[in-house]
Amino acid sequence: MPTIRPFAEFRTIRALLEGAERLARDSGEELPGAEHLLLSAMDLPDGTARRAFERLGADPRGLPAAIAAQHAAALRAVGVDGDRVATLHEPVPPARRTFNATPSAQAAFRRAVELSATPRPRRLLGAHVVAAICEMEHGSAARAVRRMGIERELLAAAAREELRLFAR
């Protein structure tokens, strides 16, 4: 039998997914990726995602720039020059549909939900998204974390510590 989630958690999930969609559209992408999910987790009111980064002395406000730099580097690697990169990021109008995302975002979200099913705190928090992203070896989110000089294993441990403290 599926676990019934409280209404407050549905609001969190909605904020997380809608935030990821908005961030993707604002950067000119039709579908959110794992990196947009991570950025959206930073804005969740529980604050656990931001604090996981801060535990390592990393400024979470540097994440958008690291993601943008990662995207620009990926485009340059396939022959799109730096001047052209800026013109590729025109906002995409919102689409009215159910949540649709890249496979990386879908996998990260599924894993974050799995992690949130542990006995405590038993609700989805931003640190669950951080921990899920840290399990990914490849992709824009993982490369952006590395670009910030953060080791995924240490960030995952910081996220787990935030979850432990939140559950108290």
N, C-alpha and C positions, 0 to 999 in steps of 0.2 A: 504494500500500500504506500503511495507517495506521501512524503512529508508535507503537511499543510504549513505554509509560511505565513507569518503574521502580516497584517496590512502594511505596517511600517517598512517591512522588508520589500514589499512590492514597490513602494515609493522609492526605495534605494535602488532597486534594479531598474526601475523606469528612469531615474535620474542618471544612472550609469550609462545605460544604453542610449538614451536620447542625447546625453552629453557627447558620447563617442560619435554619434551620427553628425551632430552639429560641428564638432571639431574636424571631422573628415570633410564635410561640405565646405567649411570655411577655408580649408587648405586645398580645395579644388578636386577632392576625391569623392567619387560617388558612394563608395562603400567604406565603412570604418575598418581599420585594421587593428591588430593587437596594440599598436602604439597609441591609437586614439582611445582605446579602452583604458590603457594605463594613464593617459592624460586626464581622462574623465574621472578616474578613481581619485586623482589628486584633489578634485573639487568636491568629493563627498564630505558631508558634514562630520562624519566620525573622525576624520583627520589622520587615520592610521596609515594611509599610504604616504602622506607627506612626512609623517614622523619616522617612518621606516627609512626614508632617504636621509633625513636629518640625523638619525642615529649614527650614520656613517660619516657625518660631516659634509654631506652632499646637499647642495641647495636645490630643492625640487623645482624651483623656478627656472633652473637651467635645462630641464628636460625638453621643453618645446624647441629650444635652439639646437639641442643635440639631435632631436628627431629631424628637424629641418635640414641640418647639416648632413645627416645620414641619407635623407632622401636626395639631396642635391648631389652627394657623392655617387649614389647609385645611378642617377640620371647621367652624370658625366661619364661614368663607366660604360654606358651604352651609347655614348657619342652626342649627348645633348649638352651644349656648352652652358657655362654659368650665367651668361646674359639671358639666355633663353629660358632658364629655370624659373626666373621670377614671373615670366608671362604665362607659365603653365598653371599657375595657382589662382585661377579665377574661381570664386565661390560657386558651388553647385546649388541650385534651388532645392529646397526640401521636397521630398517625395512622401506622400501619404500612403504608407504601407506598413506591414509588420516589419520588425527588425530584420534587416538583412546586412550581412557583414562578410568580410573576407574569411577564408578558412582559418587564418591565424587568430582572428578576433573570436570566431566561434569556438575554437579549441581553448583559447585563454578563458573565455567566459564559462564554458562547461567545467573546466578545471577549477576555476575560482568557486563556482557553486558547489562542486564536490568537496573542496577544502572547507567551505562554510558549513558543511553538514556534520562537522565534528561536534562532540558534546558541548563544548563551550567555545565561542560565544553563540554558536548555532544560528547565526544570521550573517548575511553577506556584508563584508566590510571592505574598504579600500585595500587593506593589507592582504586580503585574500587574492585580489587581482595582482598585486605586486608579487606575491609568492607564486602565482600561476605563471606570470611573465618570466620569472626567474628560472622556471623549469624549461623554458624554451631556449634551445641552443642557437637557433637561427631566426632571422627576420629583423625588421626595422626596430622593433622594441628592444630586442636583445642587443643589437648593435648600438642603439642609442645609449643604453645603460653602460655598455663598454666604453663608448665615446666619452661619457662623463667620468671615466676612470673608476668605475664601480665594479667590483667582482660580484657576479650573480649570486654566488653562494653566501657571501656576506650580507647582501641585500635580502636574500630569502630568510636568513637567520634574524635579521632586524625586523622583517615583517612578522615572523613567528613570535618574536618578543612583543611586538605591538599587540598582536592578537591575545597573547597570554595576559598582558596587562589590562587589556580591554575587558577580558572575561572576569576579572576580579570583582 
